[in-house]
Amino acid sequence: MRNSIDRFTVALFSASFVLIMATLFYLVPVPSGAAQTVPAGQGLGNTTLLKRVPYVPTPQDVVEKMLDLAKVTSDDVVYDMGSGDGRIVITAAQKYGAHAVGVEINPDLYRQSRDRIKELGLDDRARVMCEDMFDVSVKRATVVTLYLLTSSNEKMRPKLERELHSGTRVVCHDFHIPGWDPEQVVEVNSKNNIPHKIYLYVRP
Ligand SMILES: C[S@@+](CC[C@H](N)C(=O)[O-])C[C@H]1O[C@@H](n2cnc3c(N)ncnc32)[C@H](O)[C@@H]1O
């Protein structure tokens, strides 16, 4: 009799435990963004949107200083890694006549820049792709522009060292590439009076 009461008590506790865990699993919300992935069909697989560089656009006058510093011409192929709204790609194609490619992981920014390129009739010289920049080859680039964090530049460095040809210019806005010696560092005040640093590197 006592044994069957004990078995009953154990069974009751086990059932309650399972019930409580199941309730918690369904009721406790997953922190916002924790499981967010980009929509399928964007060529992004399961890339999580966590821990990536936030979107902060380069002011237009600083964009032009970056492209001037790299001496961009119509012979160049410019890659902007993390291209945001496409302003560097658009300016390189429109004002400097270069071929320009943007790589942007955020589907909304990708669509915005793709539509703008079409509107401006720059499709023959400028394009953007919605991809993770670490998965896209930069072998064709003669100029690479980066406005990423120092940690992302550091992560990008081995890829640049592997893929870029000698003489390719790399221009960074505000964040340097650890371990590389810049040819030039220029400080500019944008029109809104905020100071910006531009780093120019040339691959040996
Ligand atoms: C600071 S913004 C710079 C935007 C643009 N290059 C400019 O200078 O105006 C960085 C951009 O990189 C994008 N980004 C971050 N991680 C990325 C990744 N792994 N692949 C592609 N784009 C990425 C962000 O969505 C954001 O638009």
Ligand as a Chemical Component Dictionary entry (heavy atoms), coordinates in Angstrom:
data_LIG
# 
_chem_comp.id                   LIG 
_chem_comp.type                 NON-POLYMER 
_chem_comp.pdbx_formal_charge   0 
_chem_comp.three_letter_code    LIG 
# 
loop_
_chem_comp_atom.comp_id 
_chem_comp_atom.atom_id 
_chem_comp_atom.alt_atom_id 
_chem_comp_atom.type_symbol 
_chem_comp_atom.charge 
_chem_comp_atom.model_Cartn_x 
_chem_comp_atom.model_Cartn_y 
_chem_comp_atom.model_Cartn_z 
_chem_comp_atom.pdbx_ordinal 
LIG C1  C1  C 0  28.003 51.713 -41.391 1  
LIG S1  S1  S 1  26.943 51.126 -42.695 2  
LIG C2  C2  C 0  27.772 51.769 -44.130 3  
LIG C3  C3  C 0  26.874 51.912 -45.335 4  
LIG C4  C4  C 0  27.572 52.463 -46.595 5  
LIG N1  N1  N 0  28.745 51.693 -46.930 6  
LIG C5  C5  C 0  27.974 53.900 -46.379 7  
LIG O1  O1  O 0  29.184 54.113 -46.141 8  
LIG O2  O2  O -1 27.099 54.770 -46.405 9  
LIG C6  C6  C 0  27.384 49.380 -42.703 10 
LIG C7  C7  C 0  26.479 48.538 -43.585 11 
LIG O3  O3  O 0  26.995 47.227 -43.633 12 
LIG C8  C8  C 0  25.916 46.302 -43.697 13 
LIG N2  N2  N 0  26.431 45.002 -43.261 14 
LIG C9  C9  C 0  26.772 44.614 -42.011 15 
LIG N3  N3  N 0  27.232 43.346 -41.997 16 
LIG C10 C10 C 0  27.185 42.927 -43.290 17 
LIG C11 C11 C 0  27.524 41.705 -43.930 18 
LIG N4  N4  N 0  28.020 40.668 -43.231 19 
LIG N5  N5  N 0  27.374 41.606 -45.262 20 
LIG C12 C12 C 0  26.872 42.657 -45.980 21 
LIG N6  N6  N 0  26.509 43.830 -45.423 22 
LIG C13 C13 C 0  26.675 43.973 -44.094 23 
LIG C14 C14 C 0  24.887 46.921 -42.766 24 
LIG O4  O4  O 0  23.591 46.438 -43.011 25 
LIG C15 C15 C 0  25.044 48.404 -43.101 26 
LIG O5  O5  O 0  24.176 48.797 -44.127 27 
# 
loop_
_chem_comp_bond.comp_id 
_chem_comp_bond.atom_id_1 
_chem_comp_bond.atom_id_2 
_chem_comp_bond.value_order 
_chem_comp_bond.pdbx_ordinal 
LIG C1  S1  SING 1  
LIG S1  C2  SING 2  
LIG S1  C6  SING 3  
LIG C2  C3  SING 4  
LIG C3  C4  SING 5  
LIG C4  N1  SING 6  
LIG C4  C5  SING 7  
LIG C5  O1  DOUB 8  
LIG C5  O2  SING 9  
LIG C6  C7  SING 10 
LIG C7  O3  SING 11 
LIG C7  C15 SING 12 
LIG O3  C8  SING 13 
LIG C8  N2  SING 14 
LIG C8  C14 SING 15 
LIG N2  C9  SING 16 
LIG N2  C13 SING 17 
LIG C9  N3  DOUB 18 
LIG N3  C10 SING 19 
LIG C10 C11 SING 20 
LIG C10 C13 DOUB 21 
LIG C11 N4  SING 22 
LIG C11 N5  DOUB 23 
LIG N5  C12 SING 24 
LIG C12 N6  DOUB 25 
LIG N6  C13 SING 26 
LIG C14 O4  SING 27 
LIG C14 C15 SING 28 
LIG C15 O5  SING 29 
# 
